[in-house]
Amino acid sequence: MRVYLESLGCKLNQSEMDALARQLAAAGHEVVTAAEAADLCVLNTCTVTHVAARKSRQAAHRLRRHNPKAYLVITGCYAELSHQALEADLVVSNQDKGRLSELISTTLIASASPAPHSPASKAHLPGLRTRAFVKIQDGCDNTCTYCIVRVARGRQRSRPRHEILDEIRARVAEGYKEIVLTGVHIGAYGRDHAGPVQDDLPALVTTILRETDVPRLRLSSIEPWDLSPTFFELWASPRLCRHLHLPLQSGCDATLRRMGRRYDTDTFAQLVAAARQAIPGVAITTDLIVGFPGESEEEFATSYEFVAQMAFARVHVFPYSARPDTPAAAMPDQVPHQVRKARARQMAALGQQMADRFRRQFVGQTLEVLWEHGRNAAQACTWSGLTDNYIRVTTVSRENLSNTLTPTRLTAVTPTGMEGVPLSPSATRPRLIR
């Protein structure tokens, strides 16, 4: 069968679709890049905000409109909670998402009535990247008052360590240069495992670095309360990317309490200071929600001031979005939508200033860049890649830089990252040179 895969939302959703693409290719199916060419379309949805939910509905309608003859399978968090709003041939729960390849290879083949075509190579996986997202756990046991994901994804569940190691070794063997560990709450990894052997996120990271040859290992979002005093010792390995995404959500303690977050701003500031002392050049990025129920002008001003003090490398700003069946949706003093949007614009402008300031300190420095993709021009190609501390770098080169780790001198700050000049591999070391 020809199968088209589309994913919305988080890196976890993307990792699940990447895994499904490999499973389908191994089963002899062809993963195609256009919905119009498919016998079957799979959509992995998101519902973290009302905007994400709307995009999920729109994507489902678009797939049905562009290829009405294709069998449409929808899964993910929006499908989990709002399946009655979707016109799909099959809705698959998050719990059964791991069986999608099995369902496609058995139940659905007869229903989809695929047209005859020449089978593609099983190794043909369009859209896969130089960075591989590896899911280490799913679900969440936290009780943040605004979050619907814990309802959609269920309780915390960790993958066995040997499965994760096998998957990482397979991705490295395929040529991937960077592995990103992802999940809903990766800091909780191993807490549901019983046994005498230590099985938590630091132990997993240590094992991966010791027992695999992955050139780069990156952690996705980690809750601040999951960072132990010894956590930063992991960065003794230069293969662990100097990037920590710590969701703050608000810089006001009163707002944090209503959100059900398990820290205050003093604790968060101490963690950031400890990280920067232990990991020179580390990028600290964060998520922020503005306009949370009860957020007064004074609370927003307090949050804004604290965020400015933290000097984040990047911030993702979200106007509060009320999700059904969450405690926050029933709270009094809901902030008007126009006020939420205005505060989001103000906080995003601050985020841009901080991002520019973070990047400027690396002008003239040499960092290793993993080049991901290029855009053809008349005489050369514009390449884009990431440093280990999450700076997006662009360069113009006639060489094929795709999926290479190259020492690169950073020359200028741009609105979205930095410009750089790749150097020969022997010109410098693959870490920051002062």
C-alpha positions as CSV (number, residue, x, y, z in Angstrom):
1,M,0.0,0.0,0.0
2,R,1.0,3.6,-0.5
3,V,0.7,5.4,2.9
4,Y,0.8,9.1,3.6
5,L,1.7,10.1,7.2
6,E,1.1,13.5,8.8
7,S,1.8,14.7,12.3
8,L,0.8,17.8,14.2
9,G,2.1,19.1,17.5
10,C,4.9,17.9,19.7
11,K,8.2,16.0,19.0
12,L,6.6,13.0,20.6
13,N,4.0,12.9,17.9
14,Q,6.7,13.2,15.3
15,S,8.8,10.4,16.9
16,E,5.7,8.1,16.7
17,M,5.1,8.9,13.0
18,D,8.8,8.3,12.3
19,A,8.6,4.9,14.0
20,L,5.4,4.1,12.1
21,A,7.1,5.0,8.8
22,R,9.9,2.5,9.5
23,Q,7.5,-0.2,10.5
24,L,5.5,0.3,7.3
25,A,8.6,0.2,5.1
26,A,9.8,-3.0,6.8
27,A,6.3,-4.6,6.1
28,G,6.7,-3.8,2.4
29,H,4.5,-0.7,2.2
30,E,5.5,2.6,0.5
31,V,5.5,5.8,2.5
32,V,4.7,8.6,0.1
33,T,5.1,12.4,0.5
34,A,1.8,13.5,-1.0
35,A,-1.7,12.7,0.3
36,E,-3.0,12.6,-3.3
37,A,-0.8,9.6,-4.1
38,A,-1.8,7.5,-1.1
39,D,-4.1,4.5,-0.7
40,L,-4.3,5.3,3.0
41,C,-3.6,8.5,5.0
42,V,-2.7,8.5,8.7
43,L,-3.0,11.8,10.7
44,N,-1.5,12.1,14.2
45,T,-3.4,14.9,15.9
46,C,-2.8,17.4,18.8
47,T,-5.2,19.2,21.2
48,V,-2.8,21.0,23.6
49,T,-4.5,24.3,22.8
50,H,-7.7,25.3,21.0
51,V,-5.6,26.3,18.0
52,A,-4.0,22.9,17.8
53,A,-7.4,21.3,18.0
54,R,-8.6,23.5,15.1
55,K,-5.6,22.6,13.0
56,S,-6.2,18.9,13.7
57,R,-9.8,19.3,12.4
58,Q,-8.6,21.3,9.4
59,A,-6.0,18.7,8.5
60,A,-8.5,15.9,8.6
61,H,-10.9,17.8,6.3
62,R,-8.0,18.7,4.0
63,L,-6.9,15.0,3.7
64,R,-10.5,13.9,3.0
65,R,-10.9,16.7,0.4
66,H,-7.6,16.1,-1.4
67,N,-8.0,12.3,-1.6
68,P,-11.6,11.2,-1.0
69,K,-10.9,7.7,-2.1
70,A,-8.1,7.1,0.4
71,Y,-8.8,5.3,3.7
72,L,-8.4,7.8,6.5
73,V,-7.0,6.8,9.9
74,I,-6.8,9.4,12.6
75,T,-5.0,9.1,16.0
76,G,-3.4,11.3,18.6
77,C,-4.6,13.5,21.4
78,Y,-7.4,15.3,19.6
79,A,-8.8,12.0,18.2
80,E,-8.6,10.5,21.7
81,L,-10.8,13.3,23.3
82,S,-13.0,14.4,20.3
83,H,-13.3,11.4,18.0
84,Q,-17.0,12.2,17.4
85,A,-16.0,15.4,15.7
86,L,-13.9,13.6,13.0
87,E,-15.1,12.0,9.8
88,A,-12.5,9.2,9.6
89,D,-12.7,5.6,8.5
90,L,-10.9,4.6,11.6
91,V,-10.0,6.4,14.8
92,V,-7.2,4.8,16.8
93,S,-6.7,5.6,20.5
94,N,-3.3,6.7,21.9
95,Q,-3.2,3.4,23.8
96,D,-3.4,1.5,20.5
97,K,-1.2,3.8,18.4
98,G,1.7,1.4,18.7
99,R,-0.4,-1.2,16.8
100,L,-1.0,1.1,13.8
101,S,1.4,-0.8,11.5
102,E,-0.3,-4.1,12.4
103,L,-3.8,-2.6,11.8
104,I,-2.7,-1.2,8.4
105,S,-1.0,-4.5,7.4
106,T,-4.0,-6.7,8.3
107,T,-7.5,-5.1,8.8
108,L,-7.2,-2.1,6.6
109,I,-5.6,-3.5,3.4
110,A,-8.8,-5.1,2.2
111,S,-10.9,-2.0,3.0
112,A,-8.5,0.5,1.3
113,S,-8.5,-1.4,-2.1
114,P,-5.0,-0.1,-3.1
115,A,-4.4,0.5,-6.8
116,P,-1.7,-1.5,-8.5
117,H,1.7,0.1,-8.5
118,S,5.4,-0.7,-8.3
119,P,6.5,-1.3,-4.8
120,A,9.2,1.0,-3.4
121,S,12.3,0.0,-1.6
122,K,11.7,-0.8,2.0
123,A,14.4,1.6,2.9
124,H,12.6,4.5,1.3
125,L,11.4,6.7,4.2
126,P,10.7,10.3,2.9
127,G,10.7,13.1,5.3
128,L,13.0,11.6,7.9
129,R,15.6,13.9,9.2
130,T,19.2,13.9,10.4
131,R,18.0,14.1,14.0
132,A,16.0,11.1,15.2
133,F,13.4,11.5,17.9
134,V,13.3,8.4,20.2
135,K,10.4,8.0,22.6
136,I,11.4,6.9,26.0
137,Q,8.1,7.2,27.9
138,D,4.5,8.2,27.5
139,G,1.8,9.6,29.7
140,C,2.0,11.9,32.8
141,D,1.0,11.7,36.4
142,N,1.3,15.4,37.1
143,T,-1.8,17.5,37.9
144,C,-1.2,20.9,36.2
145,T,-4.5,22.6,36.2
146,Y,-4.4,23.8,32.6
147,C,-3.2,20.6,30.9
148,I,-5.3,18.2,28.8
149,V,-2.4,16.1,27.6
150,R,-2.3,14.0,30.8
151,V,-6.0,13.1,30.1
152,A,-5.3,12.3,26.5
153,R,-2.1,10.3,27.1
154,G,-2.9,8.5,30.3
155,R,-0.6,7.5,33.2
156,Q,3.2,7.6,33.1
157,R,4.6,4.6,31.2
158,S,8.4,4.0,30.6
159,R,9.8,2.0,27.8
160,P,12.2,-0.8,28.8
161,R,15.8,0.4,28.6
162,H,16.9,-2.3,26.3
163,E,14.3,-1.3,23.7
164,I,15.5,2.3,23.8
165,L,19.2,1.2,23.4
166,D,18.3,-1.0,20.4
167,E,16.4,1.8,18.7
168,I,19.2,4.2,19.2
169,R,21.8,1.7,17.8
170,A,19.6,1.2,14.8
171,R,19.3,4.9,14.1
172,V,23.0,5.4,14.5
173,A,23.6,2.5,12.1
174,E,21.3,4.3,9.6
175,G,23.5,7.3,9.8
176,Y,21.7,9.6,12.2
177,K,24.1,12.0,14.0
178,E,21.8,13.2,16.7
179,I,19.3,11.4,18.9
180,V,16.6,13.4,20.8
181,L,15.0,11.7,23.8
182,T,11.4,12.6,23.9
183,G,8.1,11.8,25.8
184,V,5.4,13.6,27.7
185,H,7.3,13.7,30.9
186,I,10.8,12.4,30.3
187,G,12.0,13.4,33.8
188,A,9.7,10.7,35.2
189,Y,11.4,8.0,33.2
190,G,11.8,4.7,35.2
191,R,9.6,5.6,38.1
192,D,7.1,3.0,37.1
193,H,9.9,0.3,36.8
194,A,10.4,-2.0,39.8
195,G,13.7,-3.6,40.6
196,P,17.0,-3.3,42.4
197,V,18.8,-1.6,39.4
198,Q,18.6,2.2,39.2
199,D,16.4,3.1,36.3
200,D,15.8,6.8,36.0
201,L,16.6,9.5,33.4
202,P,20.2,10.1,34.5
203,A,20.9,6.3,34.6
204,L,19.4,6.0,31.1
205,V,21.5,8.9,29.7
206,T,24.6,7.4,31.2
207,T,23.9,4.0,29.7
208,I,23.2,5.5,26.3
209,L,26.5,7.4,26.3
210,R,28.4,4.4,27.5
211,E,26.9,1.7,25.3
212,T,26.1,3.5,22.0
213,D,28.2,5.5,19.5
214,V,25.7,8.3,19.0
215,P,27.6,11.4,18.2
216,R,25.1,13.7,19.8
217,L,22.4,13.1,22.5
218,R,19.8,15.8,23.2
219,L,17.1,15.9,25.9
220,S,13.7,17.3,25.2
221,S,11.6,19.2,27.7
222,I,12.3,18.4,31.4
223,E,10.2,19.6,34.3
224,P,12.2,21.7,36.8
225,W,11.3,19.5,39.8
226,D,13.0,16.5,38.1
227,L,16.5,18.0,38.3
228,S,18.5,16.5,41.1
229,P,21.6,18.2,42.5
230,T,23.8,15.8,40.6
231,F,21.9,16.0,37.3
232,F,24.3,18.5,35.7
233,E,27.2,16.1,36.1
234,L,25.9,14.3,33.0
235,W,27.3,17.1,30.9
236,A,30.8,15.9,31.6
237,S,30.3,14.1,28.3
238,P,30.7,16.5,25.3
239,R,28.3,14.3,23.4
240,L,25.4,15.5,25.5
241,C,24.0,18.6,23.9
242,R,24.2,21.8,26.0
243,H,20.5,22.5,25.9
244,L,17.9,22.4,28.6
245,H,14.3,23.1,27.9
246,L,12.7,23.9,31.3
247,P,9.1,24.9,31.1
248,L,8.6,27.9,33.5
249,Q,4.9,28.7,32.4
250,S,4.8,31.8,34.6
251,G,7.3,34.0,36.4
252,C,4.8,34.8,39.2
253,D,4.5,32.6,42.2
254,A,0.8,33.2,42.7
255,T,0.1,32.2,39.1
256,L,2.3,29.1,39.5
257,R,0.2,28.0,42.5
258,R,-3.0,28.2,40.5
259,M,-1.4,26.3,37.7
260,G,-0.5,23.5,40.1
261,R,3.2,23.8,39.3
262,R,5.6,22.2,41.9
263,Y,8.2,25.0,42.3
264,D,8.4,28.7,42.8
265,T,10.5,31.3,41.0
266,D,13.3,31.2,43.6
267,T,13.8,27.5,43.1
268,F,13.7,27.9,39.3
269,A,16.3,30.7,39.4
270,Q,18.6,28.5,41.5
271,L,18.3,25.7,39.0
272,V,19.1,28.0,36.1
273,A,22.1,29.4,37.9
274,A,23.4,25.9,38.7
275,A,23.0,24.8,35.1
276,R,24.9,27.8,33.8
277,Q,27.7,27.3,36.2
278,A,28.1,23.6,35.5
279,I,27.6,23.8,31.7
280,P,29.3,26.8,30.0
281,G,27.5,28.0,27.0
282,V,24.3,26.1,27.8
283,A,21.0,27.2,26.2
284,I,18.2,27.5,28.6
285,T,14.8,27.6,26.7
286,T,11.3,27.6,28.2
287,D,7.6,27.7,27.7
288,L,5.3,30.5,29.0
289,I,1.6,30.8,29.3
290,V,0.2,34.3,29.5
291,G,-3.4,35.3,30.4
292,F,-3.9,32.4,32.8
293,P,-7.2,32.7,34.8
294,G,-6.7,35.3,37.5
295,E,-3.6,36.8,36.0
296,S,-3.9,40.5,36.9
297,E,-1.8,43.3,35.4
298,E,0.4,43.1,38.4
299,E,0.9,39.4,38.1
300,F,1.8,39.7,34.5
301,A,4.3,42.5,35.2
302,T,5.9,40.3,37.9
303,S,6.1,37.4,35.4
304,Y,7.6,39.6,32.7
305,E,10.3,41.0,35.1
306,F,11.3,37.5,36.2
307,V,11.5,36.2,32.6
308,A,13.7,39.2,31.7
309,Q,16.0,38.3,34.6
310,M,16.4,34.7,33.4
311,A,17.8,35.7,30.0
312,F,16.5,32.7,28.2
313,A,18.0,31.6,24.9
314,R,14.5,31.1,23.5
315,V,10.9,31.2,24.7
316,H,7.7,29.7,23.4
317,V,4.8,31.9,24.4
318,F,1.2,30.7,24.5
319,P,-1.9,32.7,25.3
320,Y,-3.8,30.6,27.8
321,S,-6.2,28.2,26.0
322,A,-9.0,26.8,28.1
323,R,-9.3,23.0,27.6
324,P,-12.5,21.2,28.5
325,D,-12.4,19.1,31.6
326,T,-9.4,20.8,33.1
327,P,-9.7,22.6,36.5
328,A,-8.4,25.9,35.0
329,A,-11.3,26.1,32.5
330,A,-13.7,26.4,35.5
331,M,-11.6,29.0,37.4
332,P,-13.1,32.5,38.0
333,D,-11.6,35.7,36.5
334,Q,-10.9,34.3,33.0
335,V,-8.7,36.9,31.2
336,P,-10.3,38.4,28.0
337,H,-8.9,37.0,24.8
338,Q,-7.7,40.3,23.5
339,V,-5.7,40.9,26.7
340,R,-4.2,37.4,26.4
341,K,-3.1,38.1,22.8
342,A,-1.6,41.5,23.8
343,R,0.4,40.0,26.6
344,A,1.6,37.2,24.3
345,R,2.9,39.8,21.9
346,Q,4.7,41.7,24.7
347,M,6.3,38.5,26.1
348,A,7.3,37.3,22.6
349,A,9.0,40.6,21.9
350,L,11.0,40.1,25.1
351,G,11.8,36.6,24.0
352,Q,13.3,37.8,20.7
353,Q,15.5,40.3,22.6
354,M,16.8,37.6,24.9
355,A,17.4,35.2,22.0
356,D,19.4,37.9,20.1
357,R,21.4,38.6,23.2
358,F,22.2,34.9,23.8
359,R,23.4,34.5,20.2
360,R,25.6,37.6,20.1
361,Q,27.9,36.2,22.7
362,F,28.9,33.5,20.2
363,V,29.9,35.8,17.3
364,G,33.4,34.9,16.3
365,Q,33.3,31.6,18.2
366,T,33.6,28.1,16.6
367,L,30.9,25.5,17.3
368,E,30.1,22.3,15.7
369,V,27.0,22.4,13.5
370,L,24.9,19.4,12.4
371,W,23.7,20.4,8.9
372,E,20.2,19.2,8.2
373,H,19.0,20.4,4.9
374,G,19.8,22.8,2.0
375,R,17.9,25.0,-0.4
376,N,19.2,25.2,-3.9
377,A,20.2,28.5,-5.5
378,A,21.8,29.4,-8.8
379,Q,25.4,28.9,-7.9
380,A,25.3,27.2,-4.4
381,C,23.1,26.0,-1.7
382,T,21.9,27.6,1.5
383,W,22.3,25.1,4.3
384,S,20.7,25.1,7.7
385,G,21.8,23.3,10.9
386,L,21.9,23.3,14.6
387,T,24.7,23.8,17.2
388,D,24.6,21.5,20.2
389,N,23.3,24.5,22.2
390,Y,20.4,24.9,19.9
391,I,21.4,27.8,17.7
392,R,20.0,27.7,14.1
393,V,22.9,28.4,11.8
394,T,22.8,29.1,8.0
395,T,25.6,29.1,5.5
396,V,26.0,29.1,1.7
397,S,28.2,26.3,0.2
398,R,28.7,24.4,-2.9
399,E,29.6,21.3,-0.9
400,N,27.0,18.7,0.2
401,L,26.8,19.4,3.9
402,S,23.7,17.2,4.6
403,N,23.9,15.2,7.8
404,T,27.5,16.3,8.5
405,L,28.9,17.6,11.8
406,T,31.2,20.5,10.8
407,P,33.2,23.0,13.0
408,T,31.7,26.3,12.0
409,R,32.8,29.9,12.8
410,L,29.7,31.9,13.7
411,T,29.9,35.3,12.1
412,A,26.6,37.2,12.6
413,V,23.2,37.2,14.3
414,T,20.1,36.9,12.2
415,P,16.4,37.2,13.2
416,T,16.1,33.4,13.5
417,G,19.6,32.3,14.4
418,M,23.2,33.0,13.1
419,E,25.3,32.9,10.0
420,G,28.4,30.8,9.9
421,V,31.3,29.6,7.8
422,P,32.1,25.9,7.9
423,L,35.8,25.0,8.6
424,S,37.7,21.9,7.7
425,P,37.2,19.1,10.3
426,S,40.8,19.5,11.6
427,A,40.6,23.2,12.0
428,T,39.2,23.1,15.5
429,R,37.6,21.0,18.2
430,P,33.9,20.2,18.2
431,R,33.1,22.3,21.2
432,L,33.1,26.0,22.1
433,I,36.5,27.6,21.7
434,R,37.0,30.8,23.7
